[in-house]
Amino acid sequence: MNNLMDTLLADGKRLKEQQERRAHPEPAVPATRAEQIIAEGYRKRHVYRCAQPNADTSMVNGVQVGHLHGEVTRLCNELESFNVTRDPALRYEDVYCSALDADVTAGFNYEPGSAPRITSAQYFERTGDPGDPGEAETIELMEAWVNGVNIIGGISEVASEQISDAALEKYHARQAKAPRTRWAAVMRGPDMLPDAWFAVALGIALALVLVFGPGGLAS
């Protein structure tokens, strides 16, 4: 008797759930671009099979493969011609995000913060200046570009933190490298061809002869 009641209750619950799903159906999810391309390939293969019932299987499959190859080529050309619009107020770094398993172009706002300023007790008693604890640097991720699409509104908190940390680390590395690069350029001097350096050396030698040589200006 108990088993019968349990079965009736389960059937009644399942029937109620079916009625609720029919009364409030879930909205249809639109097909993605990739799903549309794949479905079109299947459709072309089916049309070719119906038109050529005696065709070889490789030829029938070749219709679908040819369609997919053409779509991939078109998408590659579209991606190459795509230019991402950059916000001049943001900084950009190309980083890798393991949570998305993709290369991401991160656009972010960066505030360098300030170093703490510590004062002694005697200075505080004399001036009343307590010093400054300083402010930590801050970074705010504003854009996340993957394959030409800004997905900042659809990424998880974990992915956002990974992108921010990687972008900040790369930005620090770039800033640390910049002074050495500028100093190396100064020490190296201007880029000149060997003939130009020879002309400079010859001019210096002639100037020394004119000044310190026999009958020169210094004699």
TAZINOR-V148050 format. One line per field, one symbol per residue. phi: phi as a letter, one per 30 degrees, with the letter a starting at -180 (. if undefined). psi: psi as a letter, one per 20 degrees, with the letter a starting at -180 (. if undefined). A space follows every 10 residues. Layout:
# TAZINOR-V148050
phi = ???
psi = ???
This chain:
# TAZINOR-V148050
phi = .ddddddddd dddddddddd dddbdddddd dddddddddd dddddddddd dbdcdddddd dddddddddd dddddddddd ddcddcdddc cbbcbccddc hadbcccbcb cdibddcccd ddddddcidd jbdibddbbb dcbbcbhibd cedbcddddd dddddddddd dddddddddd ddddddddid dbdedddddd dddddddddd dcdeidddd
psi = gghgghgggg ghghhghghh hhhmqqqppq qrhghggghh ghghggghhh hmhjqqhhhg hhggghghgh gggghghhhh ipopoqoiir qpqorpohhi lqppoppqpp piaqqqopqr hghghhhjoi apirpqqqpo phqopoljpo khijqrhghg ggggghgggh gghghhhggh gghhhghhrq oqqhhghhhg hhggghhhgh girpjahi.
